[in-house]
Amino acid sequence: MLTYPAIDPIIFSVGPLAVRWYGLMYVIAFAMAWWLARRRAAEPASTWNATDVDDLIFFAAIGVILGGRLGWVLFYGLEQVVRDPLAVFRIWEGGMSFHGGLLGVLIAVTLFARRRRRHVADVFDFLAPLPGLGLFVGRIGNFINGELWGKPTDVPWAFIVDPARLYPVQAAEAENLCRRLGVDPCVLQLHASQLYEGLLEGLLLFIILWVFTARPRPRLAPSGLFLLVYGVARFAVEFVRIPDENRGYLFFDWVTMGQILSAPMIVAGIVLLVLAYRRGQPSGNLKT
């Protein structure tokens, strides 16, 4: 077994201002997406320039933050916000929905595409390989916060989580899990589902999409592959992740909200890949 390395979620604080690992991960995620996009835009055949990239990342960042928070409120945290309306603004405590963030990005990127008179599918395809590394570091932020734990297990790579050795936010999460699972005394052995998600939905997703888009692909193929790979990875990890307390299992004692939201992504990804290769339309991201 591995011992959960309790890292203070607050990096440092000055008076009431606190810099947290979770927030820093978002900054790193956007910076990496910008750097990768600049690399792709600098390739000789690219129809993108540096200004386009800068504006695209700005639009996408707004979409991620607003969509991610509103998605969390609608899908997972509505009851909490009803009890405490100010909770909607406390993003530093966690509470961001990937699926909400994706919807936010789709809306923001559509606005960007119209402003730049680009085909919206080309913009989605250009974006497809960029979020993976950011998703990876974001899940590390969840791990540091001690949230989104997996189910109890005795596999050798399980993490021992003892609230007596944790910082307050992490300890509160662990104690709540103990109450839910009926564990007393409160010492847990859990799947690190945050890291599973980071490796599958983040690092593996990035590698697959970055390699795939290194060669010309038909329009919508990168977008379809992104939806398919992320959807399958998230659906699979949900089997070992403890569902949100206010949602639990929604159907058949195993179907979670994350799986319900990911299933349409899988279907849409397959449909887009089939359409992309049947139509064979060239991407507008490359000069002809």
Summary of the structure (lengths in Angstrom):
residues: 288
radius of gyration: 19.9
end to end distance: 55.1
largest distance: 66.2
contacts: 949
relative contact order: 0.13
helix: 64%
strand: 8%
